[in-house]
Amino acid sequence: MMKTLPSGWKLFATLAALTLLMTAAVLVAQPPGADALRSAIRATARSSFALFLLTFLASSLVILMPGAGSRRLLRERRFLGLAFAFSHSVHGVLIYLYAQRFPELFWAGRSTVANLPGSLGYLFILLLTLTSFKTPMRLLGPRLWKGLHSSGTWLLAVVFCLSFYKRIPLGGWYPLAFALMFAAIAVKLIAKQAQRLRRASPSLSH
């Protein structure tokens, strides 16, 4: 069954198309207005989060749960990351439209400072996307590239975590999303520790 699933750019195109179809379906399901845009914003937030989790955990799952599925996930990590960037770009466009059409609703209880983590997150999404192609990768070199992508994904994980944490009182899916992001960070740290122990074990045995 796994062989029949799309891979590479076909996987990206499939996920991007599904994101657009989902967004269109959510928008047409309600009369045009603030509620429709808010629903689409929430839907793309969820699709972005799901794609980010897969990208964030791909290398950790290979360490902790080695197998064909986790190896396939790691091979497709680049395209899952690009699909996440696409989904979150759609999310960003929807937020921009909402802010332009309904500024009194968008800015209610919101400040410029409160938008800084999200803005920083989008900056890193742009940087990670641009450096996911061969020429920028060569220009950066392996060490700088790895440092940028490692720090960038961790920053995005923290931004997601803080964003969900602030919204826990709202209920809905936010408590679950926070718990999932917190658990993913824990899994990532456990996998890093397991990898360090495996690397150290041959030297300890001598």
N, C-alpha and C positions, 0 to 999 in steps of 0.2 A: 504493500500500500504506500509506503514512504517513497518508493521510486516513482509513483504516479504524481506526487505532489510537485508543484512548480519549484524551481530553484533559480538562484542568480537573479538576473534582471526580470525574468518572468515572475518570480516570487514578488519582487518589488512592484511590478506593474499590477499584479493581482491584488496586492494589499492596498495599493493606491486607489485602484478602481473601486474596491469594496468600501474604502473610506469615503470616496465621493458619493457612491450610491447610498450609503448609510446617511450621510449628511443631507442629501437631497430628499430622502424618504422622511427624515425627521422634520425638515422644513416644510414639506408639502402636507404633512399630517396635521398641521395646525394653521389657522388663519395667519397671514403675514403680520408680523408685529414683534414686540419684545419677547413674548413667551416662546415663539418659534425659534428666535435666535438664541435665547437662553437654553432651550432644549438641545439645539445643535451644538452649542458650546459645551454643554455637559457630555454629550455623546462623543464628541471628538476628544474631550479630555480623557474619557475612559479608553477609547481606542489607542490614544497616544501612550497612556500609562501601561496598557497591556503590552504594546510593542516595546516600550522601554524596559519593562521587566524582563522580557525574553532576551533583549540585547545585553542588559546589565548582568544577568545570571548565566549567560551561555558558557563562559569559561569556568565558572564555579561548578556548574552541573557536571562538566566533563571530569573534574577532579573528584567530586563527591559521589556522583552517580554515573560512572563510565559506562558507555553503551552506544549502540548505533544511533539512538534518538538524540542523546546529548552531543555526540560528535557531529551529527547533521545540523543541529542547532548552532554549534560553534562555526561550522563552515558557512552558514547563512547569516552569521552575525552582522556582517557589513550591510547586507541588503535589508535585514530587519531594522538596523539602525537608520538607514535611509528612509525606510517606510515610516518609522517613528517621526523622523524630521518632516516628512511630507504631511503626516496626520497632524502634527503639532503646528505646521504652517497653516493648514486649513483652520485649525483651532484659533490661531492668531488672527487670521483674516476675519473670522466671525466675531472675535472680540472687538476688532477695529470697527467693523460695521455697527456693532451694538453701541460702542462708545460714540460713534458719529451720529447715529440716528436717535439714540436715547441717552444723551449725556447726563441728564438729571438722574436717571436710574443707575447709570454706570458709575458715576462719581459719588453716589450716596454712600457715606460711610467708608470711602476709599480716599487714599492720599497718594501723592507722587512717591513718597518714601515706601509705602506699602507695595508699590509696583516694581520697586528696584530688584528684588530677587527674581521675579518673572522675567524682567528685561535682561538681567544678567544671564538667566537660563537661555533665552533666545539667542543672545550673543554667542554663547558656547555651542548651541545647536548649529548655528551658522558656521562657526569655525570647524566643528567636527565634521560637518557635511562637506565643506570645501576640501578638507584634508583627507577625505575618504577616497580620493582619486589618485592615480599613479604619479602624475607630475608633482602635485603638492607634497605627496609622501616622499618623493626623491629629494625635493628641495629642502624639506625639514630634516631629513635623515632619520634613521631608526630610533635613536634615543629621544630626540625632541618629539617625534611623532607619538611614540609610546607615552611620553610624559604628558603631552597635551590630551590624548584620548583617555588616559587613566584619570587625570585630574578633572577633565571635563565631565566624564560619566559620573564621577563621585559628586561633583558639584550639582549636577542635575538630580541625582538621587536625594541629596540634602534639600534642594529646592522643592522637589515633590513631597518629601517628608514634612517639611515645615508648612507647605501649602495645605496639606491634608490635616495636619495637626491643628492649625488655626480654625479649620472648618468642622472639627469634631462636634462642637455644640449644635451645628445645623442638622446633625443626624444624617439620614439617607445612607449613601454609600461611602461617605467620608471616613467614618471609624474603620470600616473594612479596608479601605484604600490605605489608610495610615498603617494599620496592622500589617498589611501585605508589604508595604515599602520598608517598614521597620524590620520585618522578618527577612526580606531580601538583603538588606544591609548586613544583618547578622549572618546569613548564609555566606555572603561574600567574604566576610572577615574570617569565618570558620574555614572556608576553602583556602584562603591565603595562609592561614596557620598550618593547615594540613599539608599544603605544598611545601612550606618551609621545613616541616618535620620530615617529609619524604626526602628532600634534598640533603638534610643533615644526617639522616639515618645511615647512609653508606660510610660517611666519615666517622660516625660514632662506633660503627662495627669494627673499625680497624684499630 
